[in-house]
Amino acid sequence: MAAFNLFGKIAIMASESTMNASGLIENYYFHIISVLLHLSDEKEAVRSACHQTLENISIIIKAPDLK
């Protein structure tokens, strides 16, 4: 769960900075399947963390439909 939270927080920091996030975006595309699969985890905390992470990722990959 902590990894998903961190993953989402990095997206927020990247979206607020002026740095080139191309490597980060590539990493998000690589790991998005794992986040999606954990949306149906048996633990509510994991599902919630993944949902929040997807919202945060949607900003940086310019995919507002993920929200």
LOMI-759130 format. One record per residue: residue number from 1; residue in three letters; y, x, z of N, C-alpha, C, O in turn. Coordinates in Angstrom, 2 decimals. Layout:
<pts>
<pt><num>NUM</num><residu>ala</residu><n_Y>Y</n_Y><n_X>X</n_X><n_Z>Z</n_Z><ca_Y>Y</ca_Y><ca_X>X</ca_X><ca_Z>Z</ca_Z><c_Y>Y</c_Y><c_X>X</c_X><c_Z>Z</c_Z><o_Y>Y</o_Y><o_X>X</o_X><o_Z>Z</o_Z></pt>
...
</pts>
This chain:
<pts>
<pt><num>1</num><residu>met</residu><n_Y>-1.18</n_Y><n_X>0.82</n_X><n_Z>0.00</n_Z><ca_Y>0.00</ca_Y><ca_X>0.00</ca_X><ca_Z>0.00</ca_Z><c_Y>1.26</c_Y><c_X>0.88</c_X><c_Z>0.00</c_Z><o_Y>2.22</o_Y><o_X>0.58</o_X><o_Z>-0.70</o_Z></pt>
<pt><num>2</num><residu>ala</residu><n_Y>1.24</n_Y><n_X>1.93</n_X><n_Z>0.77</n_Z><ca_Y>2.41</ca_Y><ca_X>2.81</ca_X><ca_Z>0.84</ca_Z><c_Y>2.70</c_Y><c_X>3.43</c_X><c_Z>-0.52</c_Z><o_Y>3.86</o_Y><o_X>3.64</o_X><o_Z>-0.87</o_Z></pt>
<pt><num>3</num><residu>ala</residu><n_Y>1.66</n_Y><n_X>3.73</n_X><n_Z>-1.27</n_Z><ca_Y>1.85</ca_Y><ca_X>4.32</ca_X><ca_Z>-2.60</ca_Z><c_Y>2.57</c_Y><c_X>3.35</c_X><c_Z>-3.52</c_Z><o_Y>3.45</o_Y><o_X>3.75</o_X><o_Z>-4.29</o_Z></pt>
<pt><num>4</num><residu>phe</residu><n_Y>2.22</n_Y><n_X>2.07</n_X><n_Z>-3.46</n_Z><ca_Y>2.89</ca_Y><ca_X>1.08</ca_X><ca_Z>-4.30</ca_Z><c_Y>4.36</c_Y><c_X>0.93</c_X><c_Z>-3.89</c_Z><o_Y>5.24</o_Y><o_X>0.83</o_X><o_Z>-4.74</o_Z></pt>
<pt><num>5</num><residu>asn</residu><n_Y>4.61</n_Y><n_X>0.92</n_X><n_Z>-2.58</n_Z><ca_Y>5.99</ca_Y><ca_X>0.84</ca_X><ca_Z>-2.11</ca_Z><c_Y>6.81</c_Y><c_X>2.03</c_X><c_Z>-2.60</c_Z><o_Y>7.94</o_Y><o_X>1.86</o_X><o_Z>-3.05</o_Z></pt>
<pt><num>6</num><residu>leu</residu><n_Y>6.25</n_Y><n_X>3.22</n_X><n_Z>-2.50</n_Z><ca_Y>6.95</ca_Y><ca_X>4.42</ca_X><ca_Z>-2.95</ca_Z><c_Y>7.20</c_Y><c_X>4.37</c_X><c_Z>-4.46</c_Z><o_Y>8.28</o_Y><o_X>4.72</o_X><o_Z>-4.93</o_Z></pt>
<pt><num>7</num><residu>phe</residu><n_Y>6.19</n_Y><n_X>3.93</n_X><n_Z>-5.19</n_Z><ca_Y>6.29</ca_Y><ca_X>3.81</ca_X><ca_Z>-6.64</ca_Z><c_Y>7.47</c_Y><c_X>2.92</c_X><c_Z>-7.02</c_Z><o_Y>8.24</o_Y><o_X>3.24</o_X><o_Z>-7.93</o_Z></pt>
<pt><num>8</num><residu>gly</residu><n_Y>7.61</n_Y><n_X>1.80</n_X><n_Z>-6.32</n_Z><ca_Y>8.71</ca_Y><ca_X>0.87</ca_X><ca_Z>-6.58</ca_Z><c_Y>10.05</c_Y><c_X>1.45</c_X><c_Z>-6.17</c_Z><o_Y>11.05</o_Y><o_X>1.24</o_X><o_Z>-6.86</o_Z></pt>
<pt><num>9</num><residu>lys</residu><n_Y>10.10</n_Y><n_X>2.15</n_X><n_Z>-5.05</n_Z><ca_Y>11.37</ca_Y><ca_X>2.73</ca_X><ca_Z>-4.58</ca_Z><c_Y>11.87</c_Y><c_X>3.82</c_X><c_Z>-5.51</c_Z><o_Y>13.07</o_Y><o_X>3.98</o_X><o_Z>-5.69</o_Z></pt>
<pt><num>10</num><residu>ile</residu><n_Y>10.95</n_Y><n_X>4.56</n_X><n_Z>-6.09</n_Z><ca_Y>11.34</ca_Y><ca_X>5.58</ca_X><ca_Z>-7.06</ca_Z><c_Y>11.99</c_Y><c_X>4.91</c_X><c_Z>-8.28</c_Z><o_Y>12.95</o_Y><o_X>5.44</o_X><o_Z>-8.84</o_Z></pt>
<pt><num>11</num><residu>ala</residu><n_Y>11.47</n_Y><n_X>3.76</n_X><n_Z>-8.67</n_Z><ca_Y>12.05</ca_Y><ca_X>3.04</ca_X><ca_Z>-9.80</ca_Z><c_Y>13.48</c_Y><c_X>2.62</c_X><c_Z>-9.49</c_Z><o_Y>14.35</o_Y><o_X>2.71</o_X><o_Z>-10.36</o_Z></pt>
<pt><num>12</num><residu>ile</residu><n_Y>13.72</n_Y><n_X>2.16</n_X><n_Z>-8.28</n_Z><ca_Y>15.08</ca_Y><ca_X>1.77</ca_X><ca_Z>-7.89</ca_Z><c_Y>16.01</c_Y><c_X>2.97</c_X><c_Z>-7.95</c_Z><o_Y>17.11</o_Y><o_X>2.89</o_X><o_Z>-8.51</o_Z></pt>
<pt><num>13</num><residu>met</residu><n_Y>15.58</n_Y><n_X>4.08</n_X><n_Z>-7.38</n_Z><ca_Y>16.42</ca_Y><ca_X>5.29</ca_X><ca_Z>-7.38</ca_Z><c_Y>16.69</c_Y><c_X>5.76</c_X><c_Z>-8.81</c_Z><o_Y>17.81</o_Y><o_X>6.17</o_X><o_Z>-9.12</o_Z></pt>
<pt><num>14</num><residu>ala</residu><n_Y>15.69</n_Y><n_X>5.70</n_X><n_Z>-9.66</n_Z><ca_Y>15.86</ca_Y><ca_X>6.15</ca_X><ca_Z>-11.04</ca_Z><c_Y>16.81</c_Y><c_X>5.22</c_X><c_Z>-11.80</c_Z><o_Y>17.60</o_Y><o_X>5.69</o_X><o_Z>-12.62</o_Z></pt>
<pt><num>15</num><residu>ser</residu><n_Y>16.73</n_Y><n_X>3.92</n_X><n_Z>-11.54</n_Z><ca_Y>17.60</ca_Y><ca_X>2.99</ca_X><ca_Z>-12.25</ca_Z><c_Y>19.06</c_Y><c_X>3.13</c_X><c_Z>-11.81</c_Z><o_Y>19.97</o_Y><o_X>2.79</o_X><o_Z>-12.56</o_Z></pt>
<pt><num>16</num><residu>glu</residu><n_Y>19.27</n_Y><n_X>3.63</n_X><n_Z>-10.61</n_Z><ca_Y>20.63</ca_Y><ca_X>3.81</ca_X><ca_Z>-10.10</ca_Z><c_Y>21.21</c_Y><c_X>5.18</c_X><c_Z>-10.43</c_Z><o_Y>22.39</o_Y><o_X>5.42</o_X><o_Z>-10.19</o_Z></pt>
<pt><num>17</num><residu>ser</residu><n_Y>20.40</n_Y><n_X>6.06</n_X><n_Z>-10.97</n_Z><ca_Y>20.89</ca_Y><ca_X>7.41</ca_X><ca_Z>-11.27</ca_Z><c_Y>21.15</c_Y><c_X>7.56</c_X><c_Z>-12.76</c_Z><o_Y>20.81</o_Y><o_X>6.69</o_X><o_Z>-13.57</o_Z></pt>
<pt><num>18</num><residu>thr</residu><n_Y>21.76</n_Y><n_X>8.66</n_X><n_Z>-13.10</n_Z><ca_Y>22.06</ca_Y><ca_X>8.93</ca_X><ca_Z>-14.50</ca_Z><c_Y>21.06</c_Y><c_X>9.91</c_X><c_Z>-15.11</c_Z><o_Y>21.25</o_Y><o_X>10.38</o_X><o_Z>-16.23</o_Z></pt>
<pt><num>19</num><residu>met</residu><n_Y>20.00</n_Y><n_X>10.20</n_X><n_Z>-14.39</n_Z><ca_Y>19.01</ca_Y><ca_X>11.17</ca_X><ca_Z>-14.88</ca_Z><c_Y>18.20</c_Y><c_X>10.59</c_X><c_Z>-16.04</c_Z><o_Y>18.13</o_Y><o_X>9.37</o_X><o_Z>-16.22</o_Z></pt>
<pt><num>20</num><residu>asn</residu><n_Y>17.60</n_Y><n_X>11.46</n_X><n_Z>-16.82</n_Z><ca_Y>16.73</ca_Y><ca_X>11.04</ca_X><ca_Z>-17.91</ca_Z><c_Y>15.39</c_Y><c_X>10.65</c_X><c_Z>-17.28</c_Z><o_Y>14.70</o_Y><o_X>11.49</o_X><o_Z>-16.70</o_Z></pt>
<pt><num>21</num><residu>ala</residu><n_Y>15.03</n_Y><n_X>9.39</n_X><n_Z>-17.41</n_Z><ca_Y>13.83</ca_Y><ca_X>8.88</ca_X><ca_Z>-16.74</ca_Z><c_Y>12.65</c_Y><c_X>8.73</c_X><c_Z>-17.70</c_Z><o_Y>11.71</o_Y><o_X>8.00</o_X><o_Z>-17.39</o_Z></pt>
<pt><num>22</num><residu>ser</residu><n_Y>12.67</n_Y><n_X>9.40</n_X><n_Z>-18.84</n_Z><ca_Y>11.60</ca_Y><ca_X>9.20</ca_X><ca_Z>-19.82</ca_Z><c_Y>10.23</c_Y><c_X>9.57</c_X><c_Z>-19.27</c_Z><o_Y>9.25</o_Y><o_X>8.87</o_X><o_Z>-19.52</o_Z></pt>
<pt><num>23</num><residu>gly</residu><n_Y>10.14</n_Y><n_X>10.67</n_X><n_Z>-18.51</n_Z><ca_Y>8.86</ca_Y><ca_X>11.04</ca_X><ca_Z>-17.92</ca_Z><c_Y>8.40</c_Y><c_X>10.04</c_X><c_Z>-16.88</c_Z><o_Y>7.20</o_Y><o_X>9.75</o_X><o_Z>-16.77</o_Z></pt>
<pt><num>24</num><residu>leu</residu><n_Y>9.34</n_Y><n_X>9.50</n_X><n_Z>-16.14</n_Z><ca_Y>9.03</ca_Y><ca_X>8.50</ca_X><ca_Z>-15.13</ca_Z><c_Y>8.56</c_Y><c_X>7.20</c_X><c_Z>-15.79</c_Z><o_Y>7.60</o_Y><o_X>6.58</o_X><o_Z>-15.33</o_Z></pt>
<pt><num>25</num><residu>ile</residu><n_Y>9.22</n_Y><n_X>6.81</n_X><n_Z>-16.84</n_Z><ca_Y>8.84</ca_Y><ca_X>5.60</ca_X><ca_Z>-17.55</ca_Z><c_Y>7.42</c_Y><c_X>5.74</c_X><c_Z>-18.11</c_Z><o_Y>6.63</o_Y><o_X>4.81</o_X><o_Z>-18.03</o_Z></pt>
<pt><num>26</num><residu>glu</residu><n_Y>7.12</n_Y><n_X>6.88</n_X><n_Z>-18.66</n_Z><ca_Y>5.76</ca_Y><ca_X>7.13</ca_X><ca_Z>-19.17</ca_Z><c_Y>4.74</c_Y><c_X>6.99</c_X><c_Z>-18.05</c_Z><o_Y>3.66</o_Y><o_X>6.43</o_X><o_Z>-18.25</o_Z></pt>
<pt><num>27</num><residu>asn</residu><n_Y>5.07</n_Y><n_X>7.49</n_X><n_Z>-16.88</n_Z><ca_Y>4.20</ca_Y><ca_X>7.39</ca_X><ca_Z>-15.72</ca_Z><c_Y>3.99</c_Y><c_X>5.94</c_X><c_Z>-15.32</c_Z><o_Y>2.88</o_Y><o_X>5.55</o_X><o_Z>-14.97</o_Z></pt>
<pt><num>28</num><residu>tyr</residu><n_Y>5.04</n_Y><n_X>5.13</n_X><n_Z>-15.37</n_Z><ca_Y>4.91</ca_Y><ca_X>3.71</ca_X><ca_Z>-15.03</ca_Z><c_Y>3.98</c_Y><c_X>3.00</c_X><c_Z>-16.00</c_Z><o_Y>3.14</o_Y><o_X>2.20</o_X><o_Z>-15.59</o_Z></pt>
<pt><num>29</num><residu>tyr</residu><n_Y>4.13</n_Y><n_X>3.29</n_X><n_Z>-17.29</n_Z><ca_Y>3.23</ca_Y><ca_X>2.66</ca_X><ca_Z>-18.27</ca_Z><c_Y>1.78</c_Y><c_X>3.07</c_X><c_Z>-18.02</c_Z><o_Y>0.86</o_Y><o_X>2.27</o_X><o_Z>-18.22</o_Z></pt>
<pt><num>30</num><residu>phe</residu><n_Y>1.58</n_Y><n_X>4.29</n_X><n_Z>-17.61</n_Z><ca_Y>0.23</ca_Y><ca_X>4.79</ca_X><ca_Z>-17.34</ca_Z><c_Y>-0.40</c_Y><c_X>4.07</c_X><c_Z>-16.14</c_Z><o_Y>-1.60</o_Y><o_X>3.80</o_X><o_Z>-16.16</o_Z></pt>
<pt><num>31</num><residu>his</residu><n_Y>0.38</n_Y><n_X>3.75</n_X><n_Z>-15.12</n_Z><ca_Y>-0.15</ca_Y><ca_X>3.19</ca_X><ca_Z>-13.87</ca_Z><c_Y>0.03</c_Y><c_X>1.68</c_X><c_Z>-13.72</c_Z><o_Y>-0.40</o_Y><o_X>1.11</o_X><o_Z>-12.71</o_Z></pt>
<pt><num>32</num><residu>ile</residu><n_Y>0.66</n_Y><n_X>1.04</n_X><n_Z>-14.67</n_Z><ca_Y>0.96</ca_Y><ca_X>-0.38</ca_X><ca_Z>-14.50</ca_Z><c_Y>-0.31</c_Y><c_X>-1.24</c_X><c_Z>-14.38</c_Z><o_Y>-0.29</o_Y><o_X>-2.26</o_X><o_Z>-13.70</o_Z></pt>
<pt><num>33</num><residu>ile</residu><n_Y>-1.38</n_Y><n_X>-0.84</n_X><n_Z>-15.03</n_Z><ca_Y>-2.64</ca_Y><ca_X>-1.61</ca_X><ca_Z>-14.94</ca_Z><c_Y>-3.14</c_Y><c_X>-1.66</c_X><c_Z>-13.50</c_Z><o_Y>-3.59</o_Y><o_X>-2.70</o_X><o_Z>-13.03</o_Z></pt>
<pt><num>34</num><residu>ser</residu><n_Y>-3.06</n_Y><n_X>-0.55</n_X><n_Z>-12.82</n_Z><ca_Y>-3.48</ca_Y><ca_X>-0.51</ca_X><ca_Z>-11.42</ca_Z><c_Y>-2.64</c_Y><c_X>-1.45</c_X><c_Z>-10.56</c_Z><o_Y>-3.17</o_Y><o_X>-2.15</o_X><o_Z>-9.70</o_Z></pt>
<pt><num>35</num><residu>val</residu><n_Y>-1.35</n_Y><n_X>-1.45</n_X><n_Z>-10.80</n_Z><ca_Y>-0.47</ca_Y><ca_X>-2.35</ca_X><ca_Z>-10.04</ca_Z><c_Y>-0.83</c_Y><c_X>-3.80</c_X><c_Z>-10.34</c_Z><o_Y>-0.91</o_Y><o_X>-4.62</o_X><o_Z>-9.43</o_Z></pt>
<pt><num>36</num><residu>leu</residu><n_Y>-1.05</n_Y><n_X>-4.11</n_X><n_Z>-11.61</n_Z><ca_Y>-1.41</ca_Y><ca_X>-5.48</ca_X><ca_Z>-11.98</ca_Z><c_Y>-2.74</c_Y><c_X>-5.92</c_X><c_Z>-11.35</c_Z><o_Y>-2.87</o_Y><o_X>-7.05</o_X><o_Z>-10.89</o_Z></pt>
<pt><num>37</num><residu>leu</residu><n_Y>-3.71</n_Y><n_X>-5.03</n_X><n_Z>-11.34</n_Z><ca_Y>-5.01</ca_Y><ca_X>-5.37</ca_X><ca_Z>-10.75</ca_Z><c_Y>-4.89</c_Y><c_X>-5.65</c_X><c_Z>-9.25</c_Z><o_Y>-5.58</o_Y><o_X>-6.52</o_X><o_Z>-8.72</o_Z></pt>
<pt><num>38</num><residu>his</residu><n_Y>-4.02</n_Y><n_X>-4.92</n_X><n_Z>-8.58</n_Z><ca_Y>-3.87</ca_Y><ca_X>-5.11</ca_X><ca_Z>-7.14</ca_Z><c_Y>-3.06</c_Y><c_X>-6.35</c_X><c_Z>-6.77</c_Z><o_Y>-2.92</o_Y><o_X>-6.67</o_X><o_Z>-5.59</o_Z></pt>
<pt><num>39</num><residu>leu</residu><n_Y>-2.52</n_Y><n_X>-7.05</n_X><n_Z>-7.76</n_Z><ca_Y>-1.84</ca_Y><ca_X>-8.31</ca_X><ca_Z>-7.49</ca_Z><c_Y>-2.81</c_Y><c_X>-9.37</c_X><c_Z>-6.97</c_Z><o_Y>-2.39</o_Y><o_X>-10.36</o_X><o_Z>-6.38</o_Z></pt>
<pt><num>40</num><residu>ser</residu><n_Y>-4.10</n_Y><n_X>-9.15</n_X><n_Z>-7.19</n_Z><ca_Y>-5.10</ca_Y><ca_X>-10.10</ca_X><ca_Z>-6.69</ca_Z><c_Y>-5.92</c_Y><c_X>-9.50</c_X><c_Z>-5.55</c_Z><o_Y>-7.04</o_Y><o_X>-9.94</o_X><o_Z>-5.29</o_Z></pt>
<pt><num>41</num><residu>asp</residu><n_Y>-5.37</n_Y><n_X>-8.50</n_X><n_Z>-4.88</n_Z><ca_Y>-6.04</ca_Y><ca_X>-7.88</ca_X><ca_Z>-3.74</ca_Z><c_Y>-6.22</c_Y><c_X>-8.91</c_X><c_Z>-2.62</c_Z><o_Y>-5.45</o_Y><o_X>-9.87</o_X><o_Z>-2.52</o_Z></pt>
<pt><num>42</num><residu>glu</residu><n_Y>-7.22</n_Y><n_X>-8.72</n_X><n_Z>-1.80</n_Z><ca_Y>-7.47</ca_Y><ca_X>-9.66</ca_X><ca_Z>-0.71</ca_Z><c_Y>-6.43</c_Y><c_X>-9.56</c_X><c_Z>0.40</c_Z><o_Y>-6.27</o_Y><o_X>-10.50</o_X><o_Z>1.18</o_Z></pt>
<pt><num>43</num><residu>lys</residu><n_Y>-5.72</n_Y><n_X>-8.45</n_X><n_Z>0.48</n_Z><ca_Y>-4.71</ca_Y><ca_X>-8.28</ca_X><ca_Z>1.53</ca_Z><c_Y>-3.33</c_Y><c_X>-8.69</c_X><c_Z>1.01</c_Z><o_Y>-2.87</o_Y><o_X>-8.22</o_X><o_Z>-0.03</o_Z></pt>
<pt><num>44</num><residu>glu</residu><n_Y>-2.69</n_Y><n_X>-9.57</n_X><n_Z>1.77</n_Z><ca_Y>-1.37</ca_Y><ca_X>-10.07</ca_X><ca_Z>1.40</ca_Z><c_Y>-0.35</c_Y><c_X>-8.94</c_X><c_Z>1.30</c_Z><o_Y>0.50</o_Y><o_X>-8.96</o_X><o_Z>0.41</o_Z></pt>
<pt><num>45</num><residu>ala</residu><n_Y>-0.43</n_Y><n_X>-7.97</n_X><n_Z>2.18</n_Z><ca_Y>0.54</ca_Y><ca_X>-6.86</ca_X><ca_Z>2.18</ca_Z><c_Y>0.45</c_Y><c_X>-6.06</c_X><c_Z>0.88</c_Z><o_Y>1.47</o_Y><o_X>-5.63</o_X><o_Z>0.35</o_Z></pt>
<pt><num>46</num><residu>val</residu><n_Y>-0.75</n_Y><n_X>-5.87</n_X><n_Z>0.38</n_Z><ca_Y>-0.93</ca_Y><ca_X>-5.13</ca_X><ca_Z>-0.88</ca_Z><c_Y>-0.39</c_Y><c_X>-5.96</c_X><c_Z>-2.04</c_Z><o_Y>0.31</o_Y><o_X>-5.43</o_X><o_Z>-2.90</o_Z></pt>
<pt><num>47</num><residu>arg</residu><n_Y>-0.70</n_Y><n_X>-7.24</n_X><n_Z>-2.07</n_Z><ca_Y>-0.18</ca_Y><ca_X>-8.11</ca_X><ca_Z>-3.13</ca_Z><c_Y>1.34</c_Y><c_X>-8.13</c_X><c_Z>-3.14</c_Z><o_Y>1.97</o_Y><o_X>-8.04</o_X><o_Z>-4.19</o_Z></pt>
<pt><num>48</num><residu>ser</residu><n_Y>1.91</n_Y><n_X>-8.23</n_X><n_Z>-1.96</n_Z><ca_Y>3.37</ca_Y><ca_X>-8.26</ca_X><ca_Z>-1.85</ca_Z><c_Y>3.99</c_Y><c_X>-6.94</c_X><c_Z>-2.32</c_Z><o_Y>4.99</o_Y><o_X>-6.95</o_X><o_Z>-3.04</o_Z></pt>
<pt><num>49</num><residu>ala</residu><n_Y>3.40</n_Y><n_X>-5.83</n_X><n_Z>-1.93</n_Z><ca_Y>3.91</ca_Y><ca_X>-4.51</ca_X><ca_Z>-2.34</ca_Z><c_Y>3.83</c_Y><c_X>-4.37</c_X><c_Z>-3.86</c_Z><o_Y>4.76</o_Y><o_X>-3.84</o_X><o_Z>-4.48</o_Z></pt>
<pt><num>50</num><residu>cys</residu><n_Y>2.74</n_Y><n_X>-4.83</n_X><n_Z>-4.46</n_Z><ca_Y>2.59</ca_Y><ca_X>-4.73</ca_X><ca_Z>-5.91</ca_Z><c_Y>3.59</c_Y><c_X>-5.63</c_X><c_Z>-6.64</c_Z><o_Y>4.14</o_Y><o_X>-5.25</o_X><o_Z>-7.67</o_Z></pt>
<pt><num>51</num><residu>his</residu><n_Y>3.80</n_Y><n_X>-6.81</n_X><n_Z>-6.10</n_Z><ca_Y>4.78</ca_Y><ca_X>-7.72</ca_X><ca_Z>-6.71</ca_Z><c_Y>6.17</c_Y><c_X>-7.10</c_X><c_Z>-6.67</c_Z><o_Y>6.89</o_Y><o_X>-7.13</o_X><o_Z>-7.68</o_Z></pt>
<pt><num>52</num><residu>gln</residu><n_Y>6.55</n_Y><n_X>-6.56</n_X><n_Z>-5.54</n_Z><ca_Y>7.86</ca_Y><ca_X>-5.91</ca_X><ca_Z>-5.42</ca_Z><c_Y>7.96</c_Y><c_X>-4.70</c_X><c_Z>-6.34</c_Z><o_Y>9.01</o_Y><o_X>-4.46</o_X><o_Z>-6.95</o_Z></pt>
<pt><num>53</num><residu>thr</residu><n_Y>6.89</n_Y><n_X>-3.95</n_X><n_Z>-6.44</n_Z><ca_Y>6.87</ca_Y><ca_X>-2.78</ca_X><ca_Z>-7.32</ca_Z><c_Y>7.08</c_Y><c_X>-3.20</c_X><c_Z>-8.77</c_Z><o_Y>7.83</o_Y><o_X>-2.55</o_X><o_Z>-9.50</o_Z></pt>
<pt><num>54</num><residu>leu</residu><n_Y>6.42</n_Y><n_X>-4.27</n_X><n_Z>-9.19</n_Z><ca_Y>6.61</ca_Y><ca_X>-4.75</ca_X><ca_Z>-10.56</ca_Z><c_Y>8.05</c_Y><c_X>-5.17</c_X><c_Z>-10.82</c_Z><o_Y>8.59</o_Y><o_X>-4.90</o_X><o_Z>-11.89</o_Z></pt>
<pt><num>55</num><residu>glu</residu><n_Y>8.66</n_Y><n_X>-5.82</n_X><n_Z>-9.84</n_Z><ca_Y>10.07</ca_Y><ca_X>-6.19</ca_X><ca_Z>-10.00</ca_Z><c_Y>10.93</c_Y><c_X>-4.94</c_X><c_Z>-10.17</c_Z><o_Y>11.83</o_Y><o_X>-4.90</o_X><o_Z>-11.01</o_Z></pt>
<pt><num>56</num><residu>asn</residu><n_Y>10.66</n_Y><n_X>-3.93</n_X><n_Z>-9.37</n_Z><ca_Y>11.44</ca_Y><ca_X>-2.70</ca_X><ca_Z>-9.45</ca_Z><c_Y>11.20</c_Y><c_X>-1.95</c_X><c_Z>-10.76</c_Z><o_Y>12.13</o_Y><o_X>-1.42</o_X><o_Z>-11.36</o_Z></pt>
<pt><num>57</num><residu>ile</residu><n_Y>9.94</n_Y><n_X>-1.92</n_X><n_Z>-11.19</n_Z><ca_Y>9.60</ca_Y><ca_X>-1.25</ca_X><ca_Z>-12.44</ca_Z><c_Y>10.25</c_Y><c_X>-1.96</c_X><c_Z>-13.63</c_Z><o_Y>10.67</o_Y><o_X>-1.32</o_X><o_Z>-14.59</o_Z></pt>
<pt><num>58</num><residu>ser</residu><n_Y>10.32</n_Y><n_X>-3.28</n_X><n_Z>-13.56</n_Z><ca_Y>10.87</ca_Y><ca_X>-4.05</ca_X><ca_Z>-14.68</ca_Z><c_Y>12.30</c_Y><c_X>-3.62</c_X><c_Z>-15.02</c_Z><o_Y>12.72</o_Y><o_X>-3.72</o_X><o_Z>-16.17</o_Z></pt>
<pt><num>59</num><residu>ile</residu><n_Y>13.03</n_Y><n_X>-3.15</n_X><n_Z>-14.02</n_Z><ca_Y>14.39</ca_Y><ca_X>-2.70</ca_X><ca_Z>-14.26</ca_Z><c_Y>14.40</c_Y><c_X>-1.45</c_X><c_Z>-15.12</c_Z><o_Y>15.16</o_Y><o_X>-1.36</o_X><o_Z>-16.09</o_Z></pt>
<pt><num>60</num><residu>ile</residu><n_Y>13.57</n_Y><n_X>-0.50</n_X><n_Z>-14.78</n_Z><ca_Y>13.62</ca_Y><ca_X>0.80</ca_X><ca_Z>-15.46</ca_Z><c_Y>12.93</c_Y><c_X>0.78</c_X><c_Z>-16.83</c_Z><o_Y>13.31</o_Y><o_X>1.54</o_X><o_Z>-17.72</o_Z></pt>
<pt><num>61</num><residu>ile</residu><n_Y>11.94</n_Y><n_X>-0.09</n_X><n_Z>-17.01</n_Z><ca_Y>11.30</ca_Y><ca_X>-0.15</ca_X><ca_Z>-18.33</ca_Z><c_Y>11.89</c_Y><c_X>-1.26</c_X><c_Z>-19.19</c_Z><o_Y>11.42</o_Y><o_X>-1.54</o_X><o_Z>-20.29</o_Z></pt>
<pt><num>62</num><residu>lys</residu><n_Y>12.94</n_Y><n_X>-1.87</n_X><n_Z>-18.66</n_Z><ca_Y>13.68</ca_Y><ca_X>-2.91</ca_X><ca_Z>-19.40</ca_Z><c_Y>12.76</c_Y><c_X>-4.05</c_X><c_Z>-19.84</c_Z><o_Y>12.71</o_Y><o_X>-4.43</o_X><o_Z>-21.01</o_Z></pt>
<pt><num>63</num><residu>ala</residu><n_Y>12.02</n_Y><n_X>-4.57</n_X><n_Z>-18.86</n_Z><ca_Y>11.10</ca_Y><ca_X>-5.68</ca_X><ca_Z>-19.10</ca_Z><c_Y>11.34</c_Y><c_X>-6.76</c_X><c_Z>-18.05</c_Z><o_Y>10.56</o_Y><o_X>-6.89</o_X><o_Z>-17.11</o_Z></pt>
<pt><num>64</num><residu>pro</residu><n_Y>12.42</n_Y><n_X>-7.53</n_X><n_Z>-18.19</n_Z><ca_Y>12.77</ca_Y><ca_X>-8.51</ca_X><ca_Z>-17.16</ca_Z><c_Y>11.73</c_Y><c_X>-9.60</c_X><c_Z>-16.97</c_Z><o_Y>11.72</o_Y><o_X>-10.27</o_X><o_Z>-15.93</o_Z></pt>
<pt><num>65</num><residu>asp</residu><n_Y>10.84</n_Y><n_X>-9.79</n_X><n_Z>-17.94</n_Z><ca_Y>9.81</ca_Y><ca_X>-10.82</ca_X><ca_Z>-17.79</ca_Z><c_Y>8.78</c_Y><c_X>-10.47</c_X><c_Z>-16.72</c_Z><o_Y>8.02</o_Y><o_X>-11.34</o_X><o_Z>-16.29</o_Z></pt>
<pt><num>66</num><residu>leu</residu><n_Y>8.73</n_Y><n_X>-9.21</n_X><n_Z>-16.29</n_Z><ca_Y>7.79</ca_Y><ca_X>-8.83</ca_X><ca_Z>-15.23</ca_Z><c_Y>8.17</c_Y><c_X>-9.42</c_X><c_Z>-13.89</c_Z><o_Y>7.33</o_Y><o_X>-9.53</o_X><o_Z>-13.00</o_Z></pt>
<pt><num>67</num><residu>lys</residu><n_Y>9.41</n_Y><n_X>-9.81</n_X><n_Z>-13.74</n_Z><ca_Y>9.86</ca_Y><ca_X>-10.39</ca_X><ca_Z>-12.47</ca_Z><c_Y>9.21</c_Y><c_X>-11.71</c_X><c_Z>-12.30</c_Z><o_Y>9.45</o_Y><o_X>-12.39</o_X><o_Z>-11.30</o_Z></pt>
</pts>
